[in-house]
Amino acid sequence: MLKNQADLKRVCLVPAQSRVILVSQHRFRNRSNRYQPTDGFGYLSHRIEIVMELPPVSATIAVGLGGRSYTISVQPGLIDHVGEYARDAGFHSPVPIITDRAVAALYGERVKNSLEKEGYQTAILSFPEGETSKHLASVSKLYNGMVALRPERKSGLIALGGGVAGDIAGFVAATYLRGI
């Protein structure tokens, strides 16, 4: 268990479940001078989980940016309704899903099924997880997948995940066909 809030490095909300997972990402060097994850207090561990039961939460947050305004929706099970949101947003088919391999393994098929249920042609385009994937070789492979899928400027693009996935998907969306 974390003994100090300052040791908390990331909070992940799991939308399909009513729990919060807190993950510590502290590291220390072992005798062979390699980094190993710890719980922040020198105890070797891969992660720390603190699970708290929360009531189901639903919220819609409007982000007002003038002509670039958008809405953030928070709701349990929302991932299974991505296709409906894509339809409401006016996405045209095909709709690529860009994500890292770890997130693709966990949620990719659910998003793909939701899009297909709404009549979209789609494909999961993935890359290795982590900051080290932020380079043009990764983007080039995603472009190859985009060319095979043939999205058009009115197609949408789903960035599945956060952080690196959002950065890479945003770059691809902005640069493929001068913007999707």
Phi and psi restraints in degrees (value plus and minus 20) as a CYANA .aco file:
   2 LEU   PHI     -88.0   -48.0
   2 LEU   PSI     116.7   156.7
   3 LYS   PHI    -120.5   -80.5
   3 LYS   PSI     -30.9     9.1
   4 ASN   PHI    -166.9  -126.9
   4 ASN   PSI     110.6   150.6
   5 GLN   PHI     -79.9   -39.9
   5 GLN   PSI     -47.1    -7.1
   6 ALA   PHI     -86.1   -46.1
   6 ALA   PSI     -38.8     1.2
   7 ASP   PHI     -99.4   -59.4
   7 ASP   PSI     -31.5     8.5
   8 LEU   PHI     -95.0   -55.0
   8 LEU   PSI     104.0   144.0
   9 LYS   PHI    -126.1   -86.1
   9 LYS   PSI     -46.6    -6.6
  10 ARG   PHI    -172.2  -132.2
  10 ARG   PSI     121.0   161.0
  11 VAL   PHI    -138.0   -98.0
  11 VAL   PSI     104.5   144.5
  12 CYS   PHI    -133.8   -93.8
  12 CYS   PSI     103.5   143.5
  13 LEU   PHI    -112.9   -72.9
  13 LEU   PSI     108.5   148.5
  14 VAL   PHI    -116.5   -76.5
  14 VAL   PSI      84.5   124.5
  15 PRO   PHI     -85.5   -45.5
  15 PRO   PSI     -50.2   -10.2
  16 ALA   PHI    -103.5   -63.5
  16 ALA   PSI     -25.5    14.5
  17 GLN   PHI    -149.2  -109.2
  17 GLN   PSI     141.3   181.3
  18 SER   PHI    -120.8   -80.8
  18 SER   PSI      48.3    88.3
  19 ARG   PHI    -174.3  -134.3
  19 ARG   PSI     139.4   179.4
  20 VAL   PHI    -136.4   -96.4
  20 VAL   PSI     115.7   155.7
  21 ILE   PHI    -134.6   -94.6
  21 ILE   PSI     104.3   144.3
  22 LEU   PHI    -124.3   -84.3
  22 LEU   PSI     109.4   149.4
  23 VAL   PHI    -142.6  -102.6
  23 VAL   PSI     107.3   147.3
  24 SER   PHI    -114.7   -74.7
  24 SER   PSI     116.0   156.0
  25 GLN   PHI    -137.1   -97.1
  25 GLN   PSI       7.7    47.7
  26 HIS   PHI     -89.6   -49.6
  26 HIS   PSI     132.3   172.3
  27 ARG   PHI    -156.7  -116.7
  27 ARG   PSI     139.1   179.1
  28 PHE   PHI    -163.7  -123.7
  28 PHE   PSI     141.5   181.5
  29 ARG   PHI    -108.7   -68.7
  29 ARG   PSI     114.0   154.0
  30 ASN   PHI    -108.5   -68.5
  30 ASN   PSI    -193.5  -153.5
  31 ARG   PHI     -83.2   -43.2
  31 ARG   PSI     -46.5    -6.5
  32 SER   PHI    -108.8   -68.8
  32 SER   PSI      -8.0    32.0
  33 ASN   PHI      46.4    86.4
  33 ASN   PSI       5.6    45.6
  34 ARG   PHI    -123.6   -83.6
  34 ARG   PSI     128.5   168.5
  35 TYR   PHI     -96.2   -56.2
  35 TYR   PSI     120.2   160.2
  36 GLN   PHI    -153.7  -113.7
  36 GLN   PSI     124.3   164.3
  37 PRO   PHI     -90.2   -50.2
  37 PRO   PSI     124.6   164.6
  38 THR   PHI    -151.4  -111.4
  38 THR   PSI     156.1   196.1
  39 ASP   PHI    -108.1   -68.1
  39 ASP   PSI     -10.0    30.0
  40 GLY   PHI      74.3   114.3
  40 GLY   PSI     -30.6     9.4
  41 PHE   PHI    -143.1  -103.1
  41 PHE   PSI      -1.5    38.5
  42 GLY   PHI      72.1   112.1
  42 GLY   PSI     -22.7    17.3
  43 TYR   PHI    -110.4   -70.4
  43 TYR   PSI     108.0   148.0
  44 LEU   PHI     -88.1   -48.1
  44 LEU   PSI     107.0   147.0
  45 SER   PHI    -181.1  -141.1
  45 SER   PSI     138.7   178.7
  46 HIS   PHI    -110.1   -70.1
  46 HIS   PSI     -49.5    -9.5
  47 ARG   PHI    -186.6  -146.6
  47 ARG   PSI     142.9   182.9
  48 ILE   PHI    -138.6   -98.6
  48 ILE   PSI     111.4   151.4
  49 GLU   PHI    -137.4   -97.4
  49 GLU   PSI     109.9   149.9
  50 ILE   PHI    -140.1  -100.1
  50 ILE   PSI      94.8   134.8
  51 VAL   PHI    -125.8   -85.8
  51 VAL   PSI     105.5   145.5
  52 MET   PHI    -143.7  -103.7
  52 MET   PSI     110.7   150.7
  53 GLU   PHI     -94.0   -54.0
  53 GLU   PSI     109.6   149.6
  54 LEU   PHI    -143.0  -103.0
  54 LEU   PSI     129.3   169.3
  55 PRO   PHI     -89.2   -49.2
  55 PRO   PSI     131.2   171.2
  56 PRO   PHI     -76.5   -36.5
  56 PRO   PSI     115.3   155.3
  57 VAL   PHI    -138.2   -98.2
  57 VAL   PSI     115.3   155.3
  58 SER   PHI    -149.2  -109.2
  58 SER   PSI     113.6   153.6
  59 ALA   PHI    -174.9  -134.9
  59 ALA   PSI     130.1   170.1
  60 THR   PHI    -144.9  -104.9
  60 THR   PSI     105.8   145.8
  61 ILE   PHI    -137.5   -97.5
  61 ILE   PSI     102.0   142.0
  62 ALA   PHI    -110.2   -70.2
  62 ALA   PSI     105.2   145.2
  63 VAL   PHI    -123.2   -83.2
  63 VAL   PSI      85.5   125.5
  64 GLY   PHI    -104.9   -64.9
  64 GLY   PSI      86.2   126.2
  65 LEU   PHI    -149.4  -109.4
  65 LEU   PSI      17.5    57.5
  66 GLY   PHI      44.4    84.4
  66 GLY   PSI    -145.5  -105.5
  67 GLY   PHI     -90.3   -50.3
  67 GLY   PSI     -30.1     9.9
  68 ARG   PHI    -128.4   -88.4
  68 ARG   PSI      -1.0    39.0
  69 SER   PHI     -84.0   -44.0
  69 SER   PSI     132.1   172.1
  70 TYR   PHI    -173.3  -133.3
  70 TYR   PSI     151.5   191.5
  71 THR   PHI    -138.6   -98.6
  71 THR   PSI     122.1   162.1
  72 ILE   PHI    -130.4   -90.4
  72 ILE   PSI     106.6   146.6
  73 SER   PHI    -131.1   -91.1
  73 SER   PSI     113.6   153.6
  74 VAL   PHI    -143.1  -103.1
  74 VAL   PSI     101.6   141.6
  75 GLN   PHI    -185.3  -145.3
  75 GLN   PSI     117.7   157.7
  76 PRO   PHI     -80.1   -40.1
  76 PRO   PSI     115.2   155.2
  77 GLY   PHI      57.5    97.5
  77 GLY   PSI     -12.0    28.0
  78 LEU   PHI     -79.2   -39.2
  78 LEU   PSI     -50.5   -10.5
  79 ILE   PHI     -78.5   -38.5
  79 ILE   PSI     -47.4    -7.4
  80 ASP   PHI    -102.0   -62.0
  80 ASP   PSI     -18.9    21.1
  81 HIS   PHI    -141.5  -101.5
  81 HIS   PSI      -2.9    37.1
  82 VAL   PHI     -77.5   -37.5
  82 VAL   PSI     -59.2   -19.2
  83 GLY   PHI     -79.2   -39.2
  83 GLY   PSI     -61.0   -21.0
  84 GLU   PHI     -84.9   -44.9
  84 GLU   PSI     -61.9   -21.9
  85 TYR   PHI     -85.4   -45.4
  85 TYR   PSI     -57.7   -17.7
  86 ALA   PHI     -83.8   -43.8
  86 ALA   PSI     -62.2   -22.2
  87 ARG   PHI     -82.6   -42.6
  87 ARG   PSI     -67.0   -27.0
  88 ASP   PHI     -81.9   -41.9
  88 ASP   PSI     -50.9   -10.9
  89 ALA   PHI    -100.9   -60.9
  89 ALA   PSI     -26.3    13.7
  90 GLY   PHI      63.4   103.4
  90 GLY   PSI       0.8    40.8
  91 PHE   PHI     -82.8   -42.8
  91 PHE   PSI     121.7   161.7
  92 HIS   PHI    -122.5   -82.5
  92 HIS   PSI     133.9   173.9
  93 SER   PHI    -101.7   -61.7
  93 SER   PSI     128.0   168.0
  94 PRO   PHI    -104.9   -64.9
  94 PRO   PSI     140.9   180.9
  95 VAL   PHI    -144.8  -104.8
  95 VAL   PSI      85.5   125.5
  96 PRO   PHI     -93.3   -53.3
  96 PRO   PSI     129.7   169.7
  97 ILE   PHI    -132.8   -92.8
  97 ILE   PSI      97.7   137.7
  98 ILE   PHI    -128.9   -88.9
  98 ILE   PSI     107.0   147.0
  99 THR   PHI    -179.7  -139.7
  99 THR   PSI     149.2   189.2
 100 ASP   PHI    -105.5   -65.5
 100 ASP   PSI     145.7   185.7
 101 ARG   PHI     -82.6   -42.6
 101 ARG   PSI     -55.9   -15.9
 102 ALA   PHI     -86.6   -46.6
 102 ALA   PSI     -66.2   -26.2
 103 VAL   PHI     -88.9   -48.9
 103 VAL   PSI     -57.1   -17.1
 104 ALA   PHI     -78.4   -38.4
 104 ALA   PSI     -62.6   -22.6
 105 ALA   PHI     -84.1   -44.1
 105 ALA   PSI     -54.2   -14.2
 106 LEU   PHI    -103.7   -63.7
 106 LEU   PSI     -63.1   -23.1
 107 TYR   PHI    -148.4  -108.4
 107 TYR   PSI     -28.2    11.8
 108 GLY   PHI     -77.2   -37.2
 108 GLY   PSI     -67.7   -27.7
 109 GLU   PHI     -85.4   -45.4
 109 GLU   PSI     -55.1   -15.1
 110 ARG   PHI     -84.3   -44.3
 110 ARG   PSI     -62.5   -22.5
 111 VAL   PHI     -88.0   -48.0
 111 VAL   PSI     -63.6   -23.6
 112 LYS   PHI     -79.6   -39.6
 112 LYS   PSI     -66.4   -26.4
 113 ASN   PHI     -81.5   -41.5
 113 ASN   PSI     -59.7   -19.7
 114 SER   PHI     -83.4   -43.4
 114 SER   PSI     -62.5   -22.5
 115 LEU   PHI     -86.8   -46.8
 115 LEU   PSI     -63.7   -23.7
 116 GLU   PHI     -84.3   -44.3
 116 GLU   PSI     -54.7   -14.7
 117 LYS   PHI     -80.8   -40.8
 117 LYS   PSI     -51.0   -11.0
 118 GLU   PHI    -110.5   -70.5
 118 GLU   PSI     -13.3    26.7
 119 GLY   PHI      72.0   112.0
 119 GLY   PSI      -9.8    30.2
 120 TYR   PHI    -105.6   -65.6
 120 TYR   PSI     121.2   161.2
 121 GLN   PHI    -102.6   -62.6
 121 GLN   PSI     117.1   157.1
 122 THR   PHI    -173.3  -133.3
 122 THR   PSI     145.2   185.2
 123 ALA   PHI    -172.8  -132.8
 123 ALA   PSI     128.4   168.4
 124 ILE   PHI    -111.6   -71.6
 124 ILE   PSI      99.6   139.6
 125 LEU   PHI    -130.4   -90.4
 125 LEU   PSI      94.2   134.2
 126 SER   PHI    -142.5  -102.5
 126 SER   PSI     144.0   184.0
 127 PHE   PHI    -161.6  -121.6
 127 PHE   PSI     142.8   182.8
 128 PRO   PHI     -82.1   -42.1
 128 PRO   PSI     123.0   163.0
 129 GLU   PHI     -90.7   -50.7
 129 GLU   PSI     133.6   173.6
 130 GLY   PHI      89.0   129.0
 130 GLY   PSI     139.7   179.7
 131 GLU   PHI     -77.4   -37.4
 131 GLU   PSI     -47.9    -7.9
 132 THR   PHI     -87.8   -47.8
 132 THR   PSI     -29.8    10.2
 133 SER   PHI    -104.8   -64.8
 133 SER   PSI     -25.2    14.8
 134 LYS   PHI    -100.2   -60.2
 134 LYS   PSI      55.9    95.9
 135 HIS   PHI    -173.3  -133.3
 135 HIS   PSI     145.2   185.2
 136 LEU   PHI     -87.5   -47.5
 136 LEU   PSI     -43.6    -3.6
 137 ALA   PHI     -84.6   -44.6
 137 ALA   PSI     -61.4   -21.4
 138 SER   PHI     -84.9   -44.9
 138 SER   PSI     -65.1   -25.1
 139 VAL   PHI     -82.5   -42.5
 139 VAL   PSI     -59.3   -19.3
 140 SER   PHI     -79.4   -39.4
 140 SER   PSI     -62.4   -22.4
 141 LYS   PHI     -84.8   -44.8
 141 LYS   PSI     -57.3   -17.3
 142 LEU   PHI     -87.5   -47.5
 142 LEU   PSI     -60.2   -20.2
 143 TYR   PHI     -78.4   -38.4
 143 TYR   PSI     -60.9   -20.9
 144 ASN   PHI     -79.4   -39.4
 144 ASN   PSI     -61.9   -21.9
 145 GLY   PHI     -85.6   -45.6
 145 GLY   PSI     -57.3   -17.3
 146 MET   PHI     -85.2   -45.2
 146 MET   PSI     -63.8   -23.8
 147 VAL   PHI     -80.9   -40.9
 147 VAL   PSI     -60.7   -20.7
 148 ALA   PHI     -85.3   -45.3
 148 ALA   PSI     -58.2   -18.2
 149 LEU   PHI     -97.9   -57.9
 149 LEU   PSI     -51.9   -11.9
 150 ARG   PHI      45.9    85.9
 150 ARG   PSI      28.0    68.0
 151 PRO   PHI     -87.8   -47.8
 151 PRO   PSI     135.9   175.9
 152 GLU   PHI    -132.4   -92.4
 152 GLU   PSI     156.5   196.5
 153 ARG   PHI     -81.4   -41.4
 153 ARG   PSI     -47.6    -7.6
 154 LYS   PHI    -107.9   -67.9
 154 LYS   PSI     -24.3    15.7
 155 SER   PHI     -89.6   -49.6
 155 SER   PSI     137.3   177.3
 156 GLY   PHI    -117.5   -77.5
 156 GLY   PSI     156.9   196.9
 157 LEU   PHI    -161.8  -121.8
 157 LEU   PSI     113.0   153.0
 158 ILE   PHI    -121.2   -81.2
 158 ILE   PSI     101.9   141.9
 159 ALA   PHI    -116.4   -76.4
 159 ALA   PSI      86.8   126.8
 160 LEU   PHI    -118.8   -78.8
 160 LEU   PSI      91.1   131.1
 161 GLY   PHI     101.1   141.1
 161 GLY   PSI    -191.8  -151.8
 162 GLY   PHI    -148.8  -108.8
 162 GLY   PSI    -188.8  -148.8
 163 GLY   PHI      30.3    70.3
 163 GLY   PSI    -134.5   -94.5
 164 VAL   PHI     -80.1   -40.1
 164 VAL   PSI     -63.8   -23.8
 165 ALA   PHI     -79.3   -39.3
 165 ALA   PSI     -63.4   -23.4
 166 GLY   PHI     -85.6   -45.6
 166 GLY   PSI     -60.2   -20.2
 167 ASP   PHI     -83.4   -43.4
 167 ASP   PSI     -69.7   -29.7
 168 ILE   PHI     -87.6   -47.6
 168 ILE   PSI     -65.1   -25.1
 169 ALA   PHI     -82.6   -42.6
 169 ALA   PSI     -59.0   -19.0
 170 GLY   PHI     -83.2   -43.2
 170 GLY   PSI     -60.7   -20.7
 171 PHE   PHI     -85.0   -45.0
 171 PHE   PSI     -65.4   -25.4
 172 VAL   PHI     -82.4   -42.4
 172 VAL   PSI     -65.2   -25.2
 173 ALA   PHI     -81.5   -41.5
 173 ALA   PSI     -57.3   -17.3
 174 ALA   PHI     -96.2   -56.2
 174 ALA   PSI     -45.8    -5.8
 175 THR   PHI    -127.9   -87.9
 175 THR   PSI     -40.7    -0.7
 176 TYR   PHI     -95.8   -55.8
 176 TYR   PSI     105.5   145.5
 177 LEU   PHI      33.8    73.8
 177 LEU   PSI      11.5    51.5
 178 ARG   PHI      41.9    81.9
 178 ARG   PSI       4.0    44.0
 179 GLY   PHI      98.4   138.4
 179 GLY   PSI     110.2   150.2
